[in-house]
Amino acid sequence: MQRMHGEALSGTIHGRLGCTKGVGMKKTALLMLMFVVLMLVFVPSALAATPQDIYDDYADNLKLDGTYTPEELKAYLNDPVIHQYGKPDITEPLDSLTLSASSSKTAPPSRSRAFRSFS
């Protein structure tokens, strides 16, 4: 009796491993579920704006067109590479814009006169 290639392969593999069709499908479904969970965990961090993205956004038309989180703006301010190699006519106004935007998003309005300066 002559077997076709697909029949011989599937019969041999499943026969040697002791697997049935249902177990293989369960393993596949479990692997797919784990893949989806890992994607949900790691993709948002991969989509975060880098300091270079913020610099490029501002350098494009001297406006920040994107919406950035305070953490992303802080990362831009703390990036030594951008500030060392970026153009000063871009980094200086962007620094002041970033400082004002990050402070307005993170700091609540001051209600006490004790912390205001006397200048």
N, C-alpha and C positions, 0 to 999 in steps of 0.2 A: 504494500500500500504506500502510495507516494503522497507526502504532505506538501502543502503549499508553504512558501517561505513564512508568511505571517502566522499560520497555524503552528508551525514547528517552533517558531520563536516564542510565541505567547505560551504555548503549552510547556515548553522547556523552562522558561524563566519562572513562571508561576509554580510549576511542579517542583523545581529545585528549592525555591525559597519557601515553599509551603504557604504561599499567599493565595488568598481568594480575591475575587474582584471587589467585593465590598470593603475589605481591609485596605486595599490600594486606594480606593476612592476616599476613604476616611483619612488616610495619610495625606492625600493630595488636598483635601478640603482643609485639614489642619494647617498644612504649610501655607495655603493661600490666606487663611485667617491670620496667621502669624505675620505674613508679609504685609497685609493691610494694616495691622496694628503698628508695625514698625514704621510704615509710611506715615501714619497719622502722628507718630511721635517725632520723627526726624525731619519731615518736610517743612513744617513751619519755621524751624530754625534755619533751614537752608534758604528760605525766602526772605529773611531779614535783610534790610539794607546795610551795605557795608559803608565805611567812611568814604571810600572811593565813589560809591553810587551817589552819596550826598554831594560830594565835591562836583561830580560831573553834572548833576542836576542843576546846581547853582551856576556853574560855568557855562551852561548851555544858553541861558537867557537872563542871568543875574536875578533869578527868582527860584525859590524852592517850590516846585510844582507838586512834588510828592508829599505824602503824609508820613511823618516819621515819629516814632515813639521817643520818649525822653531818653531811653537807654541807647537808641541808635544815635541820637544827637550827642549824647555824652561820649559814645565811642568815637564819633568824629572828632570831638574836641580833644580827646586823649590820644589821637593817632599821630605819632611823631613823623611818620613817612609823609603824610599829606602836608604837614606843616613845614617840613624841611624841603620837599621837592615841588610843592604846589606854588602857583604864582601868587605873590603877595597881594596883588590887586583883586584876587579871588578869595584867598584865605582870610584876609583881614575883615572885609565886610561880612563874609559868611560866618566868621567866628562871632562877631557881635550879634548877628541875626540868630545864630544858633543859641547863644547864651540867653538872649531875651526870650526865644521860643521855649527853651527847655526850662527856664525859671518860671515862666508863666504857666506852664503845664504842670509843674511839680510842686511849686510852693503855693500854699493857700494864702489868701490875702491877709495882710497883717492887720490885727485889730487892736493891738496894744501900742501905746505911744512909747513905752519903755525901750523898745528895740529900734526906734527910728533915730537917724543921725541928726545932729544939731547943726548941719551946714546950711 
